[in-house]
Each structure stands twice: as structure tokens, then as C-alpha cells.
Amino acid sequence: MRSCLAISPSEIKSLLRSAKEKLAAADIAEIDAEHLFAYVIGISRMDLHNSVKLDATLKSLGDFGVIEDTFAKLISRRAGHEPLQYLTGTAYFRHLEIEVGPGVLVPRPESELLVEAVLTHVKNLEEKVTGEISVIDLGSGSGALALAIATEAPRTRVIAVEKSPEATEWLKKNVAKISENVRVVEGDVADVLPGVKCDIVIANPPYIPNTQSLPRDVAEHEPHIALFGGETGMELPKRFIDAAARLLKSGGVLAIEHTDEQGAAIDAVLSRDFTEIFLHKDLTDRPRWTSAVRK
């Protein structure tokens, strides 16, 4: 057994350099090696560059051989394009640490802008109404969006709807850990919550056309049920829009994500039951989601 006390900073750098080269050869971001090594020894990636913190952490650990072996296995899996978030079990979304793994979609940072806009709308509603503001998250997955809204807007009453049993397990874990005020409902958007009306619906439906190719990390590991929206990619978003029209009060707001090429098609479907349809762009100036008001 080789104690961590005997490991020099140069050996750590050499270990990381070798791991980064392996990732680079697989066309994976080299920085993921730092994320994984930090995960293995139980600190943040930034603390890897804090010599005092790193030394103190290493002194508290035991057999470096075990650490090295664990790290090597994780690097091999990442080089095989397994998502970084699946390997660490955590995805960061706004101020939250969301548990993720096989069977649930990794939350995307682009969705944070949708949440930001919904929170602004909630704040405006709070100035006009008393009591709780009801929000339904259709296709909640890990619960990232629902939990961000529930924790940042305490006056909301959030229902998270998810069809996939595998994703629902992750959703329940995150709700139990972060905010038990979120109600989890397992079911299909087509008939879930009969008779219920709400103020806001957020939706991140599967919207990728079935024949579209995806990066290996996504195509080989993330659940296809959460990705592909039918032959054109619009078949499932239409079902989500129909569900939102059924669930929303008159004057209620829908915010729905889609690809940068689906804005016009989404607008056309929304125009039957919605007004004030507005296309929103992400930080890279690409159309990313649409908001609309129920007639």
C-alpha cells in the first residue's frame, strides 16, 4: 500500500496530464480529467489548484493505489463517451446539485434561461394575486426545472410530471433531497391531472427528429424516450402543447423548449389555443424556447 502522504505534487500533475491526453485522443474535453480526479478525492475542481487544500485532502486519504485505480477506470469510461455527470452522479443547475444517472436526461444549462423568465413572471404574479401560484412541469426528468422554481419562488406550488419509470426514480430522489414541496406525478401528459388548472406550464418535451444524429455522449447513453420527438421531431411537442392548453387557466402562461429550427412550427401549433406567442433566444443567440398565453 502506498500512502497518499508519499505522493508529490509533480506525480499528481503527471497523473492528470496522462489522463488529459487519453481524453483528448477520444475528443473529450481535457478539463473533465480534473473534474473526475477531484470527485475521486472528494474536493471541488478549483480546490485541485489550491495546494493547501489539496495537501490537506491527500493527508486524510489512505491507499493512493486505490485512488489511482478508481480514477483510471473513470477516465476509461469517460473516454468511452459516458457522460461526465453520470460518472460523478451530479449535474449542476442554477444553484442546485441534481442527482443524475442512466435513465434520466442530464439537465442543460440552456434551460436556466427559461427558468429565469418563469421566475420573473412568477414575481409579477405575486404582486397581483394572493396565495400560491401553481406551476406544472411536463416531462420533468430529473426535476431540475421544477426544483429550481420551487426553491427560488417559495409561493409556487409545483407539480412535476414524468412518464418514464427510470427518470421518475431520479426525480423522486431529487425532490426528497431538495424540496419535498414538489409533488411528483407519474403519467402521460395526454391524460395526467384530469380537472386540474394551473397558472404556468413549463415543458421540455422530446423534440429531436428520430433520424437526427447526436453526439456519442448523448446517443449512446442518455434515454431516447427523453430525446426523440417523432419522425419530424414535432409529434411529441404537439402532445405537450395540447396538454398545456388543457391544464392552463385562461391567461396562464406556457414556456416550452424546442430546437432552433422549430420556432415557426411551434408557433403554428400554439396559435390555435394561445396568444402573445414569443420566441426566445439562448446565450448564443439561437432560438431555444417559446412562451405563450392561454386564450
C-alpha positions as CSV (number, residue, x, y, z in Angstrom):
1,M,0.0,0.0,0.0
2,R,1.3,3.4,-1.0
3,S,0.1,6.2,1.3
4,C,-1.2,9.5,-0.1
5,L,1.3,11.2,2.2
6,A,4.1,9.9,-0.1
7,I,2.6,11.5,-3.3
8,S,4.3,14.6,-4.6
9,P,2.6,17.4,-6.5
10,S,4.6,16.5,-9.6
11,E,3.1,13.0,-9.5
12,I,-0.4,14.4,-9.3
13,K,0.4,16.6,-12.3
14,S,1.8,13.7,-14.3
15,L,-1.3,11.6,-13.5
16,L,-3.6,14.3,-14.7
17,R,-1.5,15.0,-17.8
18,S,-1.7,11.4,-18.8
19,A,-5.5,11.3,-18.2
20,K,-6.0,14.5,-20.2
21,E,-4.0,13.0,-23.1
22,K,-6.3,10.0,-23.1
23,L,-9.4,12.1,-23.1
24,A,-8.1,14.4,-25.8
25,A,-7.4,11.4,-28.0
26,A,-11.1,10.5,-27.6
27,D,-12.1,14.0,-28.5
28,I,-13.3,14.7,-24.9
29,A,-12.6,18.0,-23.1
30,E,-9.4,17.6,-21.1
31,I,-10.8,19.5,-18.1
32,D,-13.0,16.5,-17.4
33,A,-9.9,14.8,-16.0
34,E,-9.7,17.4,-13.3
35,H,-13.4,17.1,-12.5
36,L,-13.0,13.3,-12.2
37,F,-9.9,13.4,-10.0
38,A,-11.4,16.0,-7.8
39,Y,-14.5,13.8,-7.5
40,V,-12.5,10.7,-6.6
41,I,-10.6,12.5,-3.7
42,G,-13.7,14.4,-2.6
43,I,-13.0,18.1,-3.3
44,S,-14.0,20.6,-6.0
45,R,-12.1,21.0,-9.2
46,M,-11.0,24.5,-8.2
47,D,-9.5,23.1,-4.9
48,L,-7.2,21.0,-7.0
49,H,-5.3,24.2,-7.7
50,N,-5.3,25.2,-4.0
51,S,-2.1,23.5,-2.8
52,V,-3.0,23.9,0.9
53,K,-6.5,22.3,0.3
54,L,-5.1,19.6,-1.9
55,D,-2.3,18.6,0.6
56,A,-4.7,18.5,3.5
57,T,-7.1,16.3,1.5
58,L,-4.4,13.9,0.4
59,K,-3.2,13.6,4.0
60,S,-6.7,12.5,5.0
61,L,-6.8,9.7,2.4
62,G,-5.4,6.2,2.6
63,D,-4.1,4.0,-0.2
64,F,-3.2,6.1,-3.2
65,G,-3.2,2.9,-5.3
66,V,-6.9,2.6,-4.8
67,I,-7.5,6.2,-5.7
68,E,-5.3,5.8,-8.8
69,D,-7.2,2.7,-9.9
70,T,-10.6,4.3,-9.4
71,F,-9.5,7.4,-11.3
72,A,-8.2,5.3,-14.2
73,K,-11.5,3.4,-14.5
74,L,-13.4,6.6,-14.6
75,I,-11.1,8.1,-17.3
76,S,-11.6,5.0,-19.4
77,R,-15.4,5.3,-19.1
78,R,-15.3,9.0,-20.0
79,A,-13.1,8.2,-22.9
80,G,-15.8,5.9,-24.0
81,H,-18.1,8.9,-24.0
82,E,-20.1,8.1,-20.9
83,P,-21.4,11.5,-19.7
84,L,-19.3,13.2,-17.0
85,Q,-22.5,13.8,-14.9
86,Y,-23.3,10.1,-14.9
87,L,-19.8,9.3,-13.7
88,T,-20.0,11.8,-10.8
89,G,-23.7,11.3,-10.2
90,T,-24.2,15.1,-10.2
91,A,-25.3,17.8,-12.6
92,Y,-25.3,21.5,-11.6
93,F,-28.4,23.6,-12.5
94,R,-28.6,27.1,-11.3
95,H,-28.0,26.9,-7.5
96,L,-28.8,23.2,-7.3
97,E,-26.9,19.9,-7.3
98,I,-29.1,17.5,-9.2
99,E,-28.6,13.7,-8.9
100,V,-28.5,12.1,-12.3
101,G,-27.5,8.7,-13.9
102,P,-28.6,6.2,-16.5
103,G,-32.3,6.6,-17.4
104,V,-32.6,10.3,-17.0
105,L,-31.6,13.3,-19.2
106,V,-28.8,15.5,-18.0
107,P,-30.2,19.0,-17.4
108,R,-28.8,21.5,-19.9
109,P,-27.6,25.0,-18.8
110,E,-29.7,26.5,-21.7
111,S,-32.8,25.6,-19.7
112,E,-31.7,28.1,-17.0
113,L,-32.8,31.0,-19.1
114,L,-36.4,29.5,-19.4
115,V,-36.4,29.2,-15.6
116,E,-35.2,32.8,-15.2
117,A,-38.0,34.1,-17.3
118,V,-40.6,32.0,-15.5
119,L,-39.3,33.3,-12.2
120,T,-39.7,36.8,-13.4
121,H,-43.3,36.0,-14.4
122,V,-44.0,34.5,-11.0
123,K,-42.7,37.6,-9.3
124,N,-45.0,39.7,-11.4
125,L,-47.9,37.5,-10.5
126,E,-47.1,37.7,-6.8
127,E,-47.7,41.5,-6.9
128,K,-51.2,40.9,-8.3
129,V,-52.6,37.9,-6.6
130,T,-52.7,36.4,-3.1
131,G,-52.0,32.8,-2.2
132,E,-50.0,30.2,-4.1
133,I,-49.0,30.3,-7.8
134,S,-49.5,26.9,-9.5
135,V,-46.8,25.5,-11.8
136,I,-46.8,22.2,-13.7
137,D,-43.6,20.9,-15.2
138,L,-44.4,18.5,-18.0
139,G,-41.6,15.9,-18.8
140,S,-39.8,16.8,-15.6
141,G,-37.0,14.3,-15.9
142,S,-34.5,14.8,-13.0
143,G,-36.7,17.7,-11.7
144,A,-34.1,20.4,-12.3
145,L,-36.5,23.0,-13.7
146,A,-39.3,22.2,-11.2
147,L,-37.0,22.3,-8.2
148,A,-35.3,25.5,-9.3
149,I,-38.6,27.2,-9.5
150,A,-39.9,25.7,-6.2
151,T,-36.8,26.7,-4.3
152,E,-36.4,30.2,-5.8
153,A,-40.1,31.1,-5.6
154,P,-41.5,29.8,-2.3
155,R,-45.0,30.9,-3.1
156,T,-45.3,28.5,-6.0
157,R,-46.9,25.1,-5.8
158,V,-45.1,22.9,-8.3
159,I,-46.2,19.6,-9.8
160,A,-43.6,17.6,-11.7
161,V,-45.0,15.2,-14.3
162,E,-42.8,12.4,-15.7
163,K,-43.7,9.3,-17.7
164,S,-40.5,7.2,-17.6
165,P,-40.3,5.0,-14.5
166,E,-36.5,5.3,-14.6
167,A,-36.5,9.0,-14.8
168,T,-39.2,9.2,-12.1
169,E,-36.9,7.4,-9.7
170,W,-34.3,10.2,-10.1
171,L,-37.0,12.8,-9.9
172,K,-38.2,11.4,-6.5
173,K,-34.6,11.3,-5.2
174,N,-34.0,14.9,-6.0
175,V,-37.4,16.0,-4.6
176,A,-36.7,14.1,-1.4
177,K,-33.2,15.8,-1.1
178,I,-34.0,19.3,-2.2
179,S,-37.7,20.2,-1.8
180,E,-40.4,17.9,-0.7
181,N,-42.9,20.6,-1.6
182,V,-42.8,19.5,-5.2
183,R,-45.5,16.9,-6.0
184,V,-44.4,14.1,-8.3
185,V,-46.9,12.6,-10.6
186,E,-46.0,9.7,-12.9
187,G,-48.1,9.6,-16.0
188,D,-48.6,10.6,-19.7
189,V,-49.1,14.2,-20.5
190,A,-52.1,13.3,-22.6
191,D,-54.3,12.4,-19.7
192,V,-52.5,13.3,-16.5
193,L,-54.1,15.5,-13.8
194,P,-57.7,15.5,-15.0
195,G,-59.7,18.5,-13.9
196,V,-56.6,20.4,-12.7
197,K,-56.0,24.0,-13.8
198,C,-52.8,26.0,-13.2
199,D,-51.1,29.4,-13.7
200,I,-48.0,28.2,-15.5
201,V,-46.9,25.2,-17.5
202,I,-43.2,24.6,-18.3
203,A,-42.3,21.8,-20.8
204,N,-39.2,20.3,-22.1
205,P,-40.6,17.6,-24.5
206,P,-38.6,15.2,-26.6
207,Y,-38.2,17.2,-29.8
208,I,-35.3,15.8,-31.8
209,P,-36.3,14.2,-35.1
210,N,-35.9,10.4,-35.0
211,T,-33.4,10.3,-37.8
212,Q,-31.1,13.1,-36.5
213,S,-27.6,12.1,-35.4
214,L,-26.4,13.1,-32.0
215,P,-23.1,13.2,-30.2
216,R,-22.0,9.9,-28.8
217,D,-22.3,11.0,-25.2
218,V,-26.0,11.6,-25.8
219,A,-26.9,9.0,-28.4
220,E,-25.2,6.1,-26.6
221,H,-26.1,6.9,-23.0
222,E,-29.0,9.3,-22.4
223,P,-32.5,8.0,-22.7
224,H,-34.0,8.1,-26.2
225,I,-37.5,8.5,-24.7
226,A,-36.5,12.0,-23.5
227,L,-34.8,13.0,-26.7
228,F,-36.7,11.9,-29.8
229,G,-40.0,13.6,-30.7
230,G,-41.1,11.6,-33.7
231,E,-40.4,11.5,-37.4
232,T,-40.3,15.3,-37.7
233,G,-39.5,16.0,-34.1
234,M,-42.8,17.8,-33.6
235,E,-45.1,14.9,-32.9
236,L,-44.5,14.9,-29.1
237,P,-44.2,18.7,-28.7
238,K,-47.7,18.9,-30.2
239,R,-48.9,16.5,-27.4
240,F,-47.3,18.6,-24.8
241,I,-48.9,21.8,-26.2
242,D,-52.3,20.1,-26.2
243,A,-51.7,19.1,-22.5
244,A,-50.7,22.6,-21.6
245,A,-53.8,24.0,-23.3
246,R,-55.9,21.6,-21.2
247,L,-54.1,22.4,-17.9
248,L,-53.8,26.1,-18.1
249,K,-56.2,28.7,-16.8
250,S,-57.3,31.4,-19.3
251,G,-54.4,33.9,-19.2
252,G,-52.0,31.2,-18.0
253,V,-48.5,31.0,-19.5
254,L,-46.7,28.2,-21.2
255,A,-42.9,28.1,-21.7
256,I,-41.8,25.3,-24.0
257,E,-38.3,24.3,-25.2
258,H,-37.6,23.2,-28.8
259,T,-34.8,23.1,-31.3
260,D,-33.5,26.3,-33.0
261,E,-35.3,25.2,-36.2
262,Q,-38.8,24.5,-34.7
263,G,-39.8,28.0,-33.8
264,A,-42.2,28.5,-36.7
265,A,-43.7,25.0,-36.3
266,I,-44.3,25.6,-32.6
267,D,-45.9,29.0,-33.3
268,A,-48.3,27.4,-35.7
269,V,-49.4,24.7,-33.3
270,L,-49.7,27.3,-30.4
271,S,-51.8,29.7,-32.5
272,R,-55.0,27.6,-32.1
273,D,-55.2,28.0,-28.3
274,F,-52.7,30.6,-27.4
275,T,-51.9,34.2,-28.0
276,E,-48.9,36.5,-27.3
277,I,-46.6,33.9,-28.8
278,F,-42.9,34.9,-28.4
279,L,-39.7,33.2,-29.5
280,H,-36.8,33.4,-27.0
281,K,-33.1,33.0,-27.8
282,D,-30.3,31.5,-25.7
283,L,-27.0,33.0,-24.8
284,T,-25.6,32.0,-28.2
285,D,-28.4,33.9,-29.9
286,R,-30.1,30.7,-31.1
287,P,-33.9,30.3,-30.8
288,R,-34.3,28.0,-27.8
289,W,-37.8,28.2,-26.4
290,T,-41.2,29.8,-26.8
291,S,-43.7,31.5,-24.4
292,A,-47.4,31.9,-25.0
293,V,-50.5,32.9,-23.1
294,R,-53.6,30.7,-23.0
295,K,-56.6,32.3,-24.7
